[in-house]
């Protein structure tokens, strides 16, 4: 009788502990999930800081910009440009390839040397906006909420003091697991400045059965091709831009290399016109 009682008692005790074990397991799972969320928030905050800390004014910046466009079965289209930026609180000068952009307190001048055209605007962009629009950080919204809703993030620390931030968009190509966009930021945490930024975006190009059937089979991979059915298929076009930061300086800019008055000036009637050196350029006033 005692043996039976002990067995029954043991079963009751064991049975009563099952919910305890389940509760502890659930609590550990919740704690792990909370820690993962905390880590993710921390990673995104680090990314935002790394993306913006270097933008303090005054700023002199030089970079190399390499762009690639890849479509299956077509030779890769490449371009390479050198870019320079001089920015202070009330004026700026930038040059990307043959395109110049100059600003003062009141005006913004765009110059295309290849087309021999100049466009004069009432200034509508802040200096920092000009930098954001030209140096690789072209996210529509860099807020923490936007980034967390639209990207997954991972961070890897290297032995050379370089942190690698990898952002992968949650949006995928139709019928495929290929992300529509990814961003790779290499950041020198000792110098507190980016080393490079790689932006990669993808979009779908409709392809007829004849078009994709004639492509080399080794080019039709899950990273380059989406087949919906026998009549509907898409090629994945991948556009990559790599921004390599080659020179930084936050020293006071005593003089801009070029100012608006080096390109245009007012005539005796008070109208804007190109200076003599650029008199063959067409000046368009957009105000």
Secondary structure by P-SEA (a helix, b strand, c coil): caaaaaaaaaaaaaaaaaaaaaaaaaaaaaaaaaaaaaaaaaaaaaaaaaacccccccbbbbbbbbbbbbcccccbbbbbbbbbbbbcccccccccccbbbbbcccbbbbbbccccbbbbccccccaaaaaaaccccccccccaaaaaacccbbbbbccccbbbbbbbbcccccccccccbbbbbbbccccccccbbbbbbbbbbbbcaaaaaacccccccccccccccccbbbbbbbbbbbbbbccccccccccccccccccbbbccccbbbbccccccbbbbbcc
